[in-house]
Amino acid sequence: MPLHALPAPAPVLRSVLAALGSPAAVNEDRTPALRSVQGPVSPESPLPVHVLDQIDPNSPTPGTRLTGWRVLIRAHEGYVAAAETRLTPDGWAFSHFFEGPYITSTERALQQADSLHHPFQPRLLSIPALYMLTLWLHGDINADASSGALRPTDILVPLAPAPPGIAAHRAHQVCDLLPVMTLRLTAPPLLGSPA
């Protein structure tokens, strides 16, 4: 069943296209692959990025907040980088380009999700306290990008690199992965480890 991806707001795509046309933005230290591309590049697969700041063990559906949009940048050889946008008082604006393992991991997770037999809306979910990024497959395909409640039957696919003890690219329902994440966040430090 194909994924039901949300279209990015027009200002998101305009800001990414403007940054791609700006030598100053493309020549950042973090994007050598983007600087070395021969030929055209195109922004593709925009995904809303939500953040889960804290997990409340008493809440079956933790809330998240929309913090930006991530757009993968394709060259003739495949995805080479991503552009991040953020919401400012003046609307959506380009933030930065980056590259690294999350680019190929996102592509792999999207391909994996596209083969599922249920329609989902793809998003990214960042859990900073665990240094974890997941592909969030939201069950409400008509939801607005800013709606941020994790549903127990939504699917989370941890991207590589995943935190120790959580397998990357293994799909988990939120109701199954949330207790593992909660335990990881509330576990007391091991003896001899810094407090």
Backbone torsions as a table, in degrees:
resi	resn	phi	psi	omega
1	MET	NA	128.5	-177.7
2	PRO	-68.2	151.6	175.6
3	LEU	-73.1	148.9	178.0
4	HIS	-105.2	77.7	-177.5
5	ALA	-73.1	141.6	176.7
6	LEU	-78.7	142.7	172.5
7	PRO	-73.1	139.6	177.4
8	ALA	-70.3	148.1	174.1
9	PRO	-56.6	144.3	-177.7
10	ALA	-53.1	-40.7	178.9
11	PRO	-62.8	-28.9	177.0
12	VAL	-62.8	-52.1	-178.1
13	LEU	-66.0	-39.2	178.0
14	ARG	-61.4	-42.7	-178.2
15	SER	-68.3	-35.5	178.2
16	VAL	-69.5	-44.2	178.2
17	LEU	-61.9	-40.4	177.6
18	ALA	-63.6	-41.3	179.2
19	ALA	-66.2	-38.8	177.3
20	LEU	-62.9	-28.4	178.0
21	GLY	-87.3	-1.5	-178.2
22	SER	-101.0	115.0	178.1
23	PRO	-57.3	-35.3	-179.6
24	ALA	-62.9	-43.5	-179.2
25	ALA	-69.9	-41.7	-177.5
26	VAL	-71.0	-29.1	-176.2
27	ASN	-87.8	17.6	174.5
28	GLU	-60.3	152.9	180.0
29	ASP	-62.0	-25.8	-173.7
30	ARG	-80.8	-3.4	-172.8
31	THR	-128.9	58.0	178.0
32	PRO	-62.0	-33.2	179.6
33	ALA	-65.6	-38.8	179.5
34	LEU	-68.7	-37.9	178.5
35	ARG	-66.2	-31.5	-174.4
36	SER	-91.1	-0.2	-179.2
37	VAL	-65.5	131.7	172.9
38	GLN	-100.5	122.4	179.7
39	GLY	103.4	-176.5	-175.1
40	PRO	-75.1	155.3	173.2
41	VAL	-125.0	155.7	179.3
42	SER	-139.8	140.7	176.1
43	PRO	-79.5	132.2	-177.8
44	GLU	-143.0	167.7	173.7
45	SER	49.6	56.7	177.1
46	PRO	-67.9	136.2	179.9
47	LEU	-131.7	132.0	174.1
48	PRO	-68.3	139.6	-179.5
49	VAL	-108.0	119.9	177.1
50	HIS	-109.6	154.0	177.7
51	VAL	-121.1	135.0	172.9
52	LEU	-106.0	100.4	-174.5
53	ASP	-74.1	-37.6	179.3
54	GLN	-151.0	153.4	179.1
55	ILE	-110.6	123.6	178.0
56	ASP	-97.2	112.9	-178.3
57	PRO	-58.3	-19.8	-178.8
58	ASN	-89.8	-3.1	-178.6
59	SER	-110.5	121.0	179.5
60	PRO	-73.9	-17.7	180.0
61	THR	-131.5	85.7	-179.8
62	PRO	-64.9	144.4	178.7
63	GLY	-87.6	155.0	176.9
64	THR	-128.3	173.2	175.9
65	ARG	-132.6	139.6	177.9
66	LEU	-74.5	124.1	-178.8
67	THR	-115.2	-15.5	-178.7
68	GLY	177.8	-172.2	173.6
69	TRP	-128.2	139.6	175.4
70	ARG	-112.4	132.1	-179.2
71	VAL	-122.5	123.5	177.5
72	LEU	-77.1	143.4	-178.5
73	ILE	-109.0	118.9	-177.5
74	ARG	-102.3	135.0	168.7
75	ALA	-114.7	-177.9	-177.3
76	HIS	-61.1	-26.2	-179.0
77	GLU	-91.4	1.0	179.6
78	GLY	123.6	-167.3	179.7
79	TYR	-71.1	130.7	-177.7
80	VAL	-116.8	-18.1	-177.5
81	ALA	-163.7	-177.5	174.1
82	ALA	-141.6	153.3	174.8
83	ALA	-112.8	136.8	178.6
84	GLU	-110.8	135.1	174.2
85	THR	-118.5	160.3	179.5
86	ARG	-140.3	159.2	179.5
87	LEU	-87.1	126.0	177.8
88	THR	-115.8	172.1	176.0
89	PRO	-58.5	-23.2	179.7
90	ASP	-95.7	4.8	-179.4
91	GLY	113.5	-165.0	-177.4
92	TRP	-73.4	135.1	-178.8
93	ALA	-139.7	148.8	175.6
94	PHE	-61.5	138.0	177.7
95	SER	-107.6	-59.8	-178.2
96	HIS	-167.8	162.9	169.4
97	PHE	-98.1	153.8	172.9
98	PHE	-154.9	166.9	175.2
99	GLU	-141.2	-179.7	-179.9
100	GLY	132.9	-170.6	-172.6
101	PRO	-65.2	-24.8	-178.8
102	TYR	-68.4	-19.8	179.6
103	ILE	-67.2	-55.7	-179.1
104	THR	-69.6	-32.0	179.1
105	SER	-67.6	-38.5	176.9
106	THR	-64.8	-44.4	179.1
107	GLU	-60.1	-45.2	179.3
108	ARG	-62.0	-43.8	-179.4
109	ALA	-65.9	-36.5	177.2
110	LEU	-65.0	-41.2	177.6
111	GLN	-64.9	-41.5	178.0
112	GLN	-61.2	-45.1	-177.8
113	ALA	-68.5	-32.9	-178.3
114	ASP	-66.8	-18.8	-179.5
115	SER	-91.2	-1.8	178.9
116	LEU	-70.9	158.1	-176.2
117	HIS	-97.1	26.0	-179.4
118	HIS	-141.0	140.1	179.1
119	PRO	-74.0	136.1	178.2
120	PHE	-137.8	156.8	171.9
121	GLN	-102.6	117.1	-177.5
122	PRO	-79.2	138.4	176.9
123	ARG	-144.0	169.3	169.9
124	LEU	-110.7	141.5	178.0
125	LEU	-126.8	120.5	177.7
126	SER	-100.1	133.6	175.1
127	ILE	-119.7	86.0	-173.3
128	PRO	-56.5	-36.0	-177.6
129	ALA	-63.0	-23.3	178.6
130	LEU	-107.2	3.2	-173.6
131	TYR	50.9	51.7	-171.5
132	MET	-130.4	138.0	174.7
133	LEU	-125.5	134.3	-179.0
134	THR	-129.4	153.5	164.9
135	LEU	-83.8	121.5	-178.6
136	TRP	-101.2	116.7	178.0
137	LEU	-99.7	98.5	-174.6
138	HIS	-82.0	131.2	-176.0
139	GLY	-72.9	-20.2	179.3
140	ASP	-93.5	96.2	-174.3
141	ILE	-71.2	-12.1	179.5
142	ASN	-101.1	3.5	-177.7
143	ALA	-67.8	148.6	174.1
144	ASP	-70.8	149.4	-178.4
145	ALA	-59.3	-28.4	-177.0
146	SER	-83.2	-12.5	178.3
147	SER	-70.6	132.1	-168.2
148	GLY	-128.7	23.3	178.9
149	ALA	-87.5	126.6	173.2
150	LEU	-73.7	126.9	176.9
151	ARG	-93.0	144.7	-178.0
152	PRO	-55.3	-29.4	-178.3
153	THR	-95.2	0.3	172.8
154	ASP	-63.8	158.7	-178.9
155	ILE	-109.7	136.7	172.3
156	LEU	-116.7	129.9	176.9
157	VAL	-117.3	102.4	179.7
158	PRO	-60.6	134.3	178.0
159	LEU	-88.8	153.7	178.8
160	ALA	-87.1	136.6	1.6
161	PRO	-80.8	135.1	178.3
162	ALA	-98.0	159.3	178.2
163	PRO	-63.6	154.4	177.6
164	PRO	-54.8	136.7	178.4
165	GLY	88.3	-4.1	177.1
166	ILE	-123.1	117.9	-175.5
167	ALA	-75.2	130.8	175.5
168	ALA	-72.2	148.5	175.5
169	HIS	62.0	24.2	172.7
170	ARG	-111.1	120.9	-177.2
171	ALA	-74.4	132.5	179.2
172	HIS	-130.3	139.1	168.1
173	GLN	-70.4	148.4	180.0
174	VAL	-55.2	-41.1	-178.1
175	CYS	-62.8	-22.7	178.2
176	ASP	-91.3	-38.3	-176.4
177	LEU	-83.3	-29.9	-177.9
178	LEU	-57.9	-43.8	177.3
179	PRO	-62.6	-34.8	178.0
180	VAL	-66.3	-44.6	178.9
181	MET	-65.3	-40.4	179.2
182	THR	-61.8	-44.1	178.5
183	LEU	-61.7	-42.6	179.6
184	ARG	-62.4	-36.0	-177.2
185	LEU	-81.6	-24.2	-176.1
186	THR	-108.0	-0.7	-179.3
187	ALA	-66.1	137.3	176.8
188	PRO	-68.9	153.3	179.3
189	PRO	-63.0	149.0	177.5
190	LEU	-68.8	152.0	177.2
191	LEU	-58.2	135.8	179.2
192	GLY	85.8	-6.2	178.1
193	SER	-94.6	154.1	-179.8
194	PRO	-62.9	141.7	-179.1
195	ALA	-85.0	NA	NA
